[in-house]
Amino acid sequence: MKIPSDTALMALYGRSIYNSIRMANPDAIWTMQGWTLGYQRNEWGNGIFQALTRDIPQDKFYLLDMATDYNCCFWHNSFNWDFYNAFGGQPWAWSVIPNMGGKTVFTGNLDHYANGRMQAFQSANRGRLAGYGMAPEGLENNELIYELLCDGGYLSDTTEIDIEQWLENYILCRFGTNQHTLVQLYKNLYRSAYAHFRDHPQFGWQVRNNIIGHGVTGLDTSFYQNAEQLSQFICQSPEFYYSLDTDARKLFLADYIEVAALYISGKIEYINKQISLYNDAEQKNLALRKLDSLSAIMLGLDSILSLHPLHRLDRWEYDMAYAHAAPEQAHRNAKNARRLVSIWYGNHRADEPVNDYSCRLWSGLIRDYYLPRLQGTWMHRITGSPFDQIAFENAFVSAAPTKPSTTIEHTPNPSRIEHTLLLIHQLMQRSQQAAKPF
């Protein structure tokens, strides 16, 4: 939004907003999200923010400084409490936004999430720091980050977290063991995916406007090597899985599926690149063969994700649409649930600035949205067959089921768990091989 540059006008806005709140409830506190203060820093300077709040009584305004990770790791524009001189003495909360849209790619900056709070605690502009929190756009992803942030809320102003030691404790609490391969995996994640904060982590094939390009992730060579080592270990030592207690097995399988899904998704980008190279070289038959490989890999990925307790479109639709809604509202809710995890916008058009905003690696979503859209796009480019991406995306939303799924709970049969673990290992190997040129 455009911020007025007139301090007198901003002060009037501040008084008007506060007075309208006070008339409704004299005890109310105006709570403001502080995202704009960092994102539009150039418009809030020169006393504009202070003007907005200067006539509001103390303790009747509360600022959520909600994007300190963006200040530190993405915008690189200093912290708001310093720039705005302790927010004019009004109470405020330190916070972060570790996720945009509920994306499932691992991302973040563990150093900041562990100890960034201390930069506020120790600042001369700490002012009336009164809260601590996080404001992710969608939970049920990157669980490690949320555990770390919550732990930080229980520590004193001067207590730092040793991340490597914290990771060992996290693994022990989660799985009941500090098995070496697991420790190495998570410490590698700290040095790769969780060392680089990404604004919108995604794979290219998840975004219509970048459908054959490379996405933006922090997954480097060491991540892929570590994922292969974990998969090899589980394949060769399935007894490790059975050494875990019942709850730890569920957590381990979910984490293993997530790591495998990221690994395979990265390989899909390389398969896409091979298709593009063959098509550009007029080697249409080779491009079509690679497309067949890509289709098989993505269907396999959808299948293993169906065993995850959370990363499933059917569960999302059930919870959003059918668990509590009246029948006449349920189908509308289901379509909106699909809209949020696919096109995002309401009246969908080709020129919208944001599309595919949520970018979730979910079963059902890969099978019914990402894969057929990718297939249609490639067939149009390779053979010239007609394909309207916008029409397909709108049709996906409209095709939301009118009745809930009867298979919401997807759990692997205990007697077939070794087969499931082997299938994950084999799919990772197939994706690695398919990403290579013929």
BAVOBA-485064 format. One line per field, with one value per residue (C-alpha): residue number from 0; residue in three letters; y, x, z. Coordinates in nm, 2 decimals. Layout:
BEGIN
dovex = [NUM, ...]
kepa = [ala, ...]
y = [Y, ...]
x = [X, ...]
z = [Z, ...]
END
This chain:
BEGIN
dovex = [0, 1, 2, 3, 4, 5, 6, 7, 8, 9, 10, 11, 12, 13, 14, 15, 16, 17, 18, 19, 20, 21, 22, 23, 24, 25, 26, 27, 28, 29, 30, 31, 32, 33, 34, 35, 36, 37, 38, 39, 40, 41, 42, 43, 44, 45, 46, 47, 48, 49, 50, 51, 52, 53, 54, 55, 56, 57, 58, 59, 60, 61, 62, 63, 64, 65, 66, 67, 68, 69, 70, 71, 72, 73, 74, 75, 76, 77, 78, 79, 80, 81, 82, 83, 84, 85, 86, 87, 88, 89, 90, 91, 92, 93, 94, 95, 96, 97, 98, 99, 100, 101, 102, 103, 104, 105, 106, 107, 108, 109, 110, 111, 112, 113, 114, 115, 116, 117, 118, 119, 120, 121, 122, 123, 124, 125, 126, 127, 128, 129, 130, 131, 132, 133, 134, 135, 136, 137, 138, 139, 140, 141, 142, 143, 144, 145, 146, 147, 148, 149, 150, 151, 152, 153, 154, 155, 156, 157, 158, 159, 160, 161, 162, 163, 164, 165, 166, 167, 168, 169, 170, 171, 172, 173, 174, 175, 176, 177, 178, 179, 180, 181, 182, 183, 184, 185, 186, 187, 188, 189, 190, 191, 192, 193, 194, 195, 196, 197, 198, 199, 200, 201, 202, 203, 204, 205, 206, 207, 208, 209, 210, 211, 212, 213, 214, 215, 216, 217, 218, 219, 220, 221, 222, 223, 224, 225, 226, 227, 228, 229, 230, 231, 232, 233, 234, 235, 236, 237, 238, 239, 240, 241, 242, 243, 244, 245, 246, 247, 248, 249, 250, 251, 252, 253, 254, 255, 256, 257, 258, 259, 260, 261, 262, 263, 264, 265, 266, 267, 268, 269, 270, 271, 272, 273, 274, 275, 276, 277, 278, 279, 280, 281, 282, 283, 284, 285, 286, 287, 288, 289, 290, 291, 292, 293, 294, 295, 296, 297, 298, 299, 300, 301, 302, 303, 304, 305, 306, 307, 308, 309, 310, 311, 312, 313, 314, 315, 316, 317, 318, 319, 320, 321, 322, 323, 324, 325, 326, 327, 328, 329, 330, 331, 332, 333, 334, 335, 336, 337, 338, 339, 340, 341, 342, 343, 344, 345, 346, 347, 348, 349, 350, 351, 352, 353, 354, 355, 356, 357, 358, 359, 360, 361, 362, 363, 364, 365, 366, 367, 368, 369, 370, 371, 372, 373, 374, 375, 376, 377, 378, 379, 380, 381, 382, 383, 384, 385, 386, 387, 388, 389, 390, 391, 392, 393, 394, 395, 396, 397, 398, 399, 400, 401, 402, 403, 404, 405, 406, 407, 408, 409, 410, 411, 412, 413, 414, 415, 416, 417, 418, 419, 420, 421, 422, 423, 424, 425, 426, 427, 428, 429, 430, 431, 432, 433, 434, 435, 436, 437]
kepa = [met, lys, ile, pro, ser, asp, thr, ala, leu, met, ala, leu, tyr, gly, arg, ser, ile, tyr, asn, ser, ile, arg, met, ala, asn, pro, asp, ala, ile, trp, thr, met, gln, gly, trp, thr, leu, gly, tyr, gln, arg, asn, glu, trp, gly, asn, gly, ile, phe, gln, ala, leu, thr, arg, asp, ile, pro, gln, asp, lys, phe, tyr, leu, leu, asp, met, ala, thr, asp, tyr, asn, cys, cys, phe, trp, his, asn, ser, phe, asn, trp, asp, phe, tyr, asn, ala, phe, gly, gly, gln, pro, trp, ala, trp, ser, val, ile, pro, asn, met, gly, gly, lys, thr, val, phe, thr, gly, asn, leu, asp, his, tyr, ala, asn, gly, arg, met, gln, ala, phe, gln, ser, ala, asn, arg, gly, arg, leu, ala, gly, tyr, gly, met, ala, pro, glu, gly, leu, glu, asn, asn, glu, leu, ile, tyr, glu, leu, leu, cys, asp, gly, gly, tyr, leu, ser, asp, thr, thr, glu, ile, asp, ile, glu, gln, trp, leu, glu, asn, tyr, ile, leu, cys, arg, phe, gly, thr, asn, gln, his, thr, leu, val, gln, leu, tyr, lys, asn, leu, tyr, arg, ser, ala, tyr, ala, his, phe, arg, asp, his, pro, gln, phe, gly, trp, gln, val, arg, asn, asn, ile, ile, gly, his, gly, val, thr, gly, leu, asp, thr, ser, phe, tyr, gln, asn, ala, glu, gln, leu, ser, gln, phe, ile, cys, gln, ser, pro, glu, phe, tyr, tyr, ser, leu, asp, thr, asp, ala, arg, lys, leu, phe, leu, ala, asp, tyr, ile, glu, val, ala, ala, leu, tyr, ile, ser, gly, lys, ile, glu, tyr, ile, asn, lys, gln, ile, ser, leu, tyr, asn, asp, ala, glu, gln, lys, asn, leu, ala, leu, arg, lys, leu, asp, ser, leu, ser, ala, ile, met, leu, gly, leu, asp, ser, ile, leu, ser, leu, his, pro, leu, his, arg, leu, asp, arg, trp, glu, tyr, asp, met, ala, tyr, ala, his, ala, ala, pro, glu, gln, ala, his, arg, asn, ala, lys, asn, ala, arg, arg, leu, val, ser, ile, trp, tyr, gly, asn, his, arg, ala, asp, glu, pro, val, asn, asp, tyr, ser, cys, arg, leu, trp, ser, gly, leu, ile, arg, asp, tyr, tyr, leu, pro, arg, leu, gln, gly, thr, trp, met, his, arg, ile, thr, gly, ser, pro, phe, asp, gln, ile, ala, phe, glu, asn, ala, phe, val, ser, ala, ala, pro, thr, lys, pro, ser, thr, thr, ile, glu, his, thr, pro, asn, pro, ser, arg, ile, glu, his, thr, leu, leu, leu, ile, his, gln, leu, met, gln, arg, ser, gln, gln, ala, ala, lys, pro, phe]
y = [0.00, 0.36, 0.53, 0.91, 1.12, 1.39, 1.34, 1.55, 1.34, 1.02, 1.14, 1.21, 0.86, 0.72, 0.91, 0.82, 0.45, 0.44, 0.64, 0.41, 0.11, 0.29, 0.38, 0.01, -0.10, 0.14, -0.14, -0.25, -0.24, -0.17, -0.44, -0.38, -0.62, -0.48, -0.65, -0.33, -0.15, -0.36, -0.43, -0.06, 0.09, 0.37, 0.49, 0.47, 0.66, 1.03, 1.00, 0.86, 0.56, 0.77, 1.01, 0.73, 0.63, 0.94, 1.04, 0.68, 0.63, 0.41, 0.05, 0.10, 0.01, -0.32, -0.38, -0.73, -0.69, -1.01, -1.04, -1.02, -1.31, -1.11, -0.81, -1.02, -1.28, -1.15, -0.77, -0.71, -0.37, -0.36, -0.44, -0.23, -0.17, 0.01, 0.20, 0.31, 0.39, 0.14, 0.20, 0.53, 0.35, 0.14, -0.23, -0.47, -0.84, -1.00, -1.25, -1.42, -1.55, -1.89, -1.99, -1.82, -2.00, -2.33, -2.44, -2.78, -2.73, -2.72, -2.36, -2.12, -1.99, -2.19, -1.95, -1.66, -1.88, -2.01, -1.69, -1.39, -1.30, -1.20, -0.92, -0.76, -0.84, -0.68, -0.38, -0.03, 0.02, -0.27, -0.03, -0.21, -0.55, -0.74, -1.06, -1.33, -1.54, -1.66, -1.59, -1.86, -1.86, -2.22, -2.48, -2.85, -2.81, -2.76, -2.90, -2.86, -2.49, -2.46, -2.68, -2.46, -2.13, -2.26, -2.37, -2.02, -1.88, -2.05, -1.92, -1.62, -1.30, -1.42, -1.79, -1.89, -2.22, -2.44, -2.56, -2.87, -2.98, -2.88, -3.10, -3.40, -3.34, -3.29, -3.63, -3.81, -3.66, -3.73, -4.08, -4.21, -4.26, -4.06, -4.30, -4.17, -4.15, -3.95, -3.71, -3.66, -3.60, -3.33, -3.16, -3.15, -2.99, -2.72, -2.66, -2.67, -2.62, -2.46, -2.23, -2.03, -1.84, -1.85, -1.60, -1.85, -2.19, -2.39, -2.62, -2.48, -2.74, -2.62, -2.28, -2.22, -1.92, -2.12, -2.47, -2.59, -2.38, -2.43, -2.33, -2.16, -2.40, -2.44, -2.80, -2.84, -3.14, -3.24, -3.26, -3.51, -3.71, -3.73, -3.83, -4.11, -4.23, -4.23, -4.42, -4.67, -4.72, -4.78, -5.02, -5.22, -5.20, -5.22, -5.35, -4.99, -4.89, -5.18, -5.07, -4.75, -4.74, -4.70, -4.32, -4.28, -4.50, -4.27, -3.97, -4.13, -4.25, -3.90, -3.74, -4.00, -3.94, -3.56, -3.60, -3.84, -3.61, -3.32, -3.54, -3.67, -3.32, -3.19, -3.47, -3.39, -3.05, -3.22, -3.45, -3.14, -3.00, -3.31, -3.29, -2.93, -3.00, -3.29, -3.08, -2.78, -3.02, -3.15, -3.50, -3.54, -3.91, -3.87, -3.59, -3.80, -4.09, -3.86, -3.73, -4.09, -4.12, -3.80, -3.91, -4.24, -4.07, -3.81, -4.08, -4.27, -3.95, -3.90, -4.26, -4.24, -3.90, -4.07, -4.24, -3.91, -3.82, -3.45, -3.39, -3.51, -3.32, -3.56, -3.48, -3.11, -3.12, -3.32, -3.09, -2.77, -2.87, -3.17, -3.22, -2.94, -2.76, -2.79, -2.98, -2.66, -2.50, -2.80, -2.81, -2.43, -2.49, -2.78, -2.56, -2.28, -2.54, -2.65, -2.29, -2.21, -2.49, -2.44, -2.12, -1.91, -1.63, -1.59, -1.49, -1.66, -1.49, -1.53, -1.19, -1.22, -1.13, -1.43, -1.78, -2.12, -1.94, -2.23, -2.48, -2.79, -3.13, -3.33, -3.65, -3.58, -3.24, -3.39, -3.65, -3.43, -3.08, -3.06, -3.37, -3.32, -2.96, -3.05, -3.32, -3.09, -2.82, -3.05, -3.22, -2.88, -2.79, -3.12, -3.22, -2.90, -3.05, -2.78, -2.71, -2.42, -2.39, -2.14, -2.35, -2.66, -2.48, -2.34, -2.69, -2.84, -2.61, -2.67, -3.05, -3.05, -3.35, -3.30, -3.57, -3.64, -3.91, -4.24, -4.31, -4.01, -4.22, -4.34, -4.56, -4.83, -5.18, -5.29, -5.62, -5.43, -5.16, -5.31, -5.31, -4.94, -4.84, -5.03, -4.86, -4.52, -4.62, -4.76, -4.44, -4.23, -4.44, -4.43, -4.05, -4.02, -4.24, -4.06, -3.72, -3.83, -3.79, -4.10]
x = [0.00, 0.11, 0.21, 0.14, 0.45, 0.26, 0.33, 0.02, -0.20, -0.05, -0.11, -0.47, -0.50, -0.36, -0.60, -0.90, -0.82, -0.76, -1.07, -1.29, -1.15, -1.19, -1.56, -1.63, -1.43, -1.25, -1.02, -0.92, -0.56, -0.48, -0.25, -0.06, 0.13, 0.47, 0.54, 0.51, 0.77, 1.05, 0.91, 0.83, 1.11, 1.16, 0.80, 0.79, 1.11, 1.14, 0.91, 0.61, 0.56, 0.62, 0.35, 0.10, 0.14, 0.24, -0.12, -0.21, -0.20, 0.08, -0.03, -0.32, -0.10, 0.10, 0.32, 0.40, 0.75, 0.68, 0.95, 1.29, 1.42, 1.34, 1.53, 1.83, 1.84, 1.66, 1.61, 1.94, 1.81, 1.88, 1.62, 1.30, 1.35, 1.68, 1.55, 1.23, 1.41, 1.23, 0.90, 0.84, 0.81, 0.51, 0.50, 0.61, 0.68, 0.98, 0.86, 0.95, 0.77, 0.94, 0.70, 0.50, 0.18, 0.24, 0.53, 0.68, 1.04, 1.29, 1.41, 1.51, 1.81, 1.85, 2.11, 1.86, 1.57, 1.78, 1.94, 1.81, 1.59, 1.91, 1.99, 1.66, 1.72, 2.06, 1.98, 1.99, 1.67, 1.49, 1.24, 0.93, 0.99, 0.70, 0.65, 0.81, 0.66, 0.62, 0.37, 0.40, 0.16, 0.06, 0.18, 0.24, 0.58, 0.94, 0.86, 1.22, 1.20, 0.89, 1.03, 1.35, 1.15, 0.93, 1.23, 1.37, 1.06, 1.15, 1.50, 1.64, 1.76, 2.12, 2.09, 2.22, 2.12, 2.41, 2.24, 2.44, 2.38, 2.01, 1.99, 2.12, 1.86, 1.59, 1.67, 1.69, 1.35, 1.19, 1.32, 1.46, 1.80, 2.10, 2.18, 2.48, 2.32, 2.02, 2.25, 2.46, 2.14, 2.01, 2.34, 2.37, 2.03, 2.16, 2.45, 2.24, 1.86, 1.85, 2.14, 1.99, 1.66, 1.45, 1.16, 0.95, 1.12, 0.98, 1.07, 1.04, 0.78, 0.55, 0.51, 0.33, 0.55, 0.87, 0.74, 1.06, 1.31, 1.50, 1.33, 1.47, 1.57, 1.87, 1.92, 2.28, 2.49, 2.56, 2.18, 2.14, 2.44, 2.31, 1.96, 2.11, 2.31, 2.00, 1.81, 2.09, 2.11, 1.74, 1.74, 2.03, 1.93, 1.55, 1.59, 1.66, 1.30, 1.18, 1.41, 1.20, 0.89, 0.55, 0.53, 0.89, 0.83, 0.55, 0.76, 1.06, 0.85, 0.70, 1.05, 1.19, 0.91, 0.97, 1.35, 1.28, 1.01, 1.26, 1.53, 1.30, 1.15, 1.50, 1.56, 1.24, 1.38, 1.67, 1.44, 1.26, 1.58, 1.66, 1.32, 1.39, 1.73, 1.60, 1.30, 1.52, 1.75, 1.44, 1.49, 1.12, 1.12, 1.39, 1.19, 0.87, 1.06, 1.19, 0.84, 0.73, 1.00, 0.90, 0.54, 0.63, 0.85, 0.59, 0.32, 0.56, 0.62, 0.25, 0.21, 0.48, 0.34, 0.00, 0.16, 0.25, 0.01, -0.03, 0.10, -0.22, -0.48, -0.76, -0.69, -0.68, -1.01, -1.18, -1.06, -1.14, -1.47, -1.64, -1.53, -1.76, -1.94, -2.30, -2.37, -2.46, -2.13, -1.90, -1.85, -1.77, -1.52, -1.37, -1.31, -1.16, -0.94, -0.81, -0.77, -0.54, -0.30, -0.30, -0.39, -0.44, -0.64, -1.01, -1.08, -0.80, -0.62, -0.29, -0.16, -0.19, 0.13, 0.10, 0.02, 0.10, 0.18, 0.15, 0.38, 0.31, 0.45, 0.13, -0.02, -0.32, -0.19, 0.11, -0.11, -0.40, -0.25, 0.13, 0.17, -0.11, -0.03, 0.33, 0.23, -0.01, 0.26, 0.52, 0.29, 0.20, 0.56, 0.68, 0.38, 0.18, -0.13, -0.35, -0.33, -0.48, -0.30, -0.54, -0.84, -0.68, -0.61, -0.96, -1.10, -0.89, -1.05, -1.40, -1.34, -1.32, -1.52, -1.88, -1.84, -1.56, -1.30, -1.36, -0.98, -0.87, -0.64, -0.35, -0.11, 0.12, 0.03, 0.27, 0.33, 0.44, 0.66, 0.98, 0.83, 0.73, 1.08, 1.23, 0.99, 1.10, 1.47, 1.40, 1.21, 1.50, 1.73, 1.50, 1.47, 1.85, 1.89, 1.61, 1.77, 2.07, 2.07, 2.01]
z = [0.00, -0.05, 0.28, 0.30, 0.36, 0.56, 0.93, 1.03, 0.81, 0.96, 1.31, 1.22, 1.08, 1.40, 1.62, 1.40, 1.39, 1.77, 1.85, 1.64, 1.83, 2.17, 2.10, 2.05, 2.35, 2.58, 2.70, 2.35, 2.24, 1.87, 1.76, 1.43, 1.21, 1.15, 0.81, 0.62, 0.84, 0.70, 0.35, 0.28, 0.49, 0.25, 0.30, 0.68, 0.75, 0.84, 1.14, 0.95, 1.18, 1.49, 1.37, 1.33, 1.70, 1.88, 2.00, 2.10, 2.48, 2.61, 2.65, 2.40, 2.10, 2.05, 1.75, 1.62, 1.47, 1.27, 1.01, 1.19, 0.98, 0.67, 0.81, 0.89, 0.61, 0.31, 0.31, 0.49, 0.60, 0.98, 1.25, 1.29, 1.66, 1.58, 1.27, 1.45, 1.78, 2.01, 1.83, 2.02, 2.35, 2.26, 2.36, 2.09, 2.02, 1.85, 1.58, 1.26, 0.95, 0.88, 0.60, 0.32, 0.21, 0.39, 0.15, 0.24, 0.11, 0.40, 0.45, 0.72, 0.91, 1.22, 1.36, 1.36, 1.48, 1.77, 1.89, 1.69, 1.98, 2.17, 1.93, 2.04, 2.41, 2.41, 2.19, 2.33, 2.14, 2.31, 2.45, 2.58, 2.43, 2.57, 2.35, 2.15, 1.88, 1.52, 1.24, 0.97, 0.68, 0.72, 0.97, 0.93, 0.76, 0.88, 1.22, 1.34, 1.30, 1.51, 1.79, 1.79, 1.81, 2.09, 2.29, 2.26, 2.42, 2.75, 2.78, 2.95, 2.77, 2.80, 2.72, 2.37, 2.20, 2.08, 1.76, 1.70, 2.06, 2.03, 1.71, 1.90, 2.17, 1.92, 1.75, 2.08, 2.19, 1.86, 1.79, 2.12, 1.97, 1.85, 1.57, 1.37, 1.03, 1.17, 1.35, 1.03, 0.83, 1.05, 1.10, 0.72, 0.70, 0.93, 0.70, 0.38, 0.36, 0.71, 0.66, 0.38, 0.43, 0.12, 0.07, -0.14, -0.15, -0.44, -0.72, -1.07, -1.18, -0.91, -1.06, -1.39, -1.48, -1.41, -1.50, -1.67, -1.48, -1.16, -0.84, -0.53, -0.25, -0.02, -0.12, -0.22, -0.32, 0.04, 0.10, -0.19, -0.08, 0.28, 0.16, -0.04, 0.26, 0.48, 0.22, 0.18, 0.56, 0.59, 0.30, 0.44, 0.81, 0.83, 1.19, 1.29, 1.21, 1.43, 1.72, 1.75, 1.96, 1.80, 1.81, 1.70, 1.40, 1.28, 1.32, 1.15, 0.85, 0.81, 0.82, 0.58, 0.34, 0.35, 0.29, 0.00, -0.15, -0.15, -0.31, -0.58, -0.65, -0.71, -0.96, -1.13, -1.21, -1.39, -1.58, -1.69, -1.81, -2.01, -2.18, -2.27, -2.41, -2.63, -2.75, -2.83, -3.03, -3.22, -3.07, -3.01, -2.94, -2.67, -2.52, -2.51, -2.35, -2.08, -2.03, -1.97, -1.70, -1.54, -1.53, -1.36, -1.10, -1.01, -0.97, -0.75, -0.54, -0.51, -0.39, -0.11, 0.00, 0.05, 0.35, 0.52, 0.80, 0.68, 0.33, 0.15, -0.05, 0.06, 0.43, 0.36, 0.17, 0.45, 0.73, 0.54, 0.39, 0.54, 0.90, 1.03, 0.75, 0.66, 0.34, 0.14, 0.24, 0.21, -0.16, -0.17, 0.11, -0.08, -0.39, -0.18, -0.01, -0.35, -0.46, -0.17, -0.25, -0.62, -0.81, -0.48, -0.65, -0.68, -1.04, -1.21, -1.50, -1.68, -1.57, -1.20, -1.01, -0.78, -0.88, -0.74, -0.42, -0.18, -0.35, -0.13, -0.20, -0.13, -0.26, -0.47, -0.56, -0.75, -0.92, -1.01, -1.05, -1.10, -1.31, -1.57, -1.60, -1.67, -1.91, -2.10, -2.12, -2.26, -2.51, -2.64, -2.68, -2.82, -3.04, -3.07, -2.91, -2.76, -2.39, -2.20, -1.86, -1.72, -1.81, -1.66, -1.33, -1.30, -1.38, -1.11, -0.85, -0.98, -0.97, -0.59, -0.46, -0.35, -0.09, 0.16, 0.08, 0.26, 0.30, 0.51, 0.73, 0.52, 0.72, 0.59, 0.68, 0.96, 0.78, 0.47, 0.62, 0.49, 0.14, 0.19, 0.30, 0.00, -0.24, -0.12, -0.17, -0.52, -0.62, -0.51, -0.72, -1.02, -1.00, -0.98, -1.29, -1.48, -1.42, -1.64, -2.02, -2.23]
END
